[in-house]
Amino acid sequence: MNPENTSENKKLCPTCGTKINADAERCLVCGSKLDGSDKENDVVQGSRMPKITLGLPAAIGLVAMFLAIGAVMVYIALQQTGQVVEPTATPTLTQTVTLTTTPTLAPPTSTYTPQPSPTPLTYTVSAGDSCITIAAAFDVSIRSIVLLNDIPADCNTLYEGQKLQIPHPTPTASPYPTATLSGIEATREACEQVNYLVQEGDTLSTIAQNYAVPISAIKDYNGLVNNTVYTGLPLVIPLCERAATPGPSPTPTPPPPYPAPSPLLPTDGAAFALEDGSVSLQWSSVGLINANEAYMVVVEDITEGEGRKLIEYPTDTKFTIPGSFRPLDNKPHVYRWWVSTVRQVDVDKDGNPVWESAGAISDTRVFTWSGEAAPESTPTP
């Protein structure tokens, strides 16, 4: 088809301006007749409004903008009327899980349970009572009564009717058994010995010559490996090893004062009954004493007074009080005893040794001893 012929076959509608076929009698758009026969019935058309064409994104943006503006206006209106409450921060509790380890249980250990001590006895003080007599009657020490009742140590505050707590007696420990010496030790123990302190200028030969004792004996008794001695060295001189000499015996130099012995048995405040026929005293040794030295033991019946006293001079560290020194009445008597070291310096006209102190005096201890009354003599008719 020729385009020029097509445009020549077209004509414009006088009403709406639409291109239509040349032989058309009515416009397909506005419906007007093309021959002008319906001009009386024609409707006057006004001018058209301009068309605005928007894309889809622009249309969505305009809608969103109008919605935002409307929301802001509504929020402002509600805030002015007080119907809008500002949100407050609400604390959120966060639960924390703490993992704890299960402790390891240690194996049970045995625990010592102390045994309850016996309840003290209650005693009412009678006229003439003292701590000594009460302790003797109950077989306890005076110190235990003083400590339990919180009274002065001299017990001079007792009065008739006073209540005292008396502890239960404590068993007295038995003395240690005496060791049996071997033959060599027994020989050395029986040997008369002298303690000598080496002086300046002494030699082993001069010491041996002075005491008439062989050098080998001195070395053997003192564990010396040679003949060397020095000033201040203590030596034991075995006088039993010396040879008999017609001349006078040399006089050894006396040792310095001995320390005080320590009383061992009986315990302080111990009580002895009627059936105890004797009482044994024991004390610690002060060392090896000389042949002219001994222990002086003094036992005094303080219930009878100072007139009844017993003094002995044993060379051993024990002494047995004979039964003849027991009380003659049926009351418990209190005895006091102590011990010290003495040295014989002379002999009196009756042949008795004269002693002088050679050391310190021990502590004083007391014990009680019960006796029975002596039978009264019946007059002969």
CORBEL-V182899 format. One record per helix or strand of 3 or more residues. SS is the DSSP state (h for helix, s for strand). FROM is the first residue (numbers start at 1). TO is the last residue. Records with the same first field share a line. If there is no record, write none. Layout:
# CORBEL-V182899
SS=FROM-TO ; FROM-TO
This chain:
# CORBEL-V182899
h=3-8 ; 56-80 ; 131-138 ; 142-149 ; 183-190 ; 204-211 ; 215-222 ; 239-241 ; 323-325
s=10-12 ; 19-21 ; 121-124 ; 163-166 ; 193-197 ; 234-238 ; 263-265 ; 270-272 ; 279-283 ; 293-301 ; 309-314 ; 318-321 ; 332-347 ; 353-357 ; 365-370
